[in-house]
């Protein structure tokens, strides 16, 4: 599994749990320059700006209308990421 798939899995898990949705209903896309991650879930849009100093374990997604949402990799996802890198 590639790193991008591991992050996608964690993002979908977090938003699905938060909004009581199926992970399949959470849309996660990376910007053309891979400088942003956008999440669409239950008619809401959240964005994470990828910075060079990101710690790779915690991602914060912001929205104009909602509180920020923090996505943290669980232990299994961290192990998968270590193997992927």
Buried (B, 14 or more C-beta within 10 A) or exposed (E): EEBEEBBBBBBBBBBBEEEEBEBEEBEBEBEEEEEEBBBBBEEBBBBBEBEEEEEEEEBEBEEEEEEEBEBEBEEEBBEBBEEEE
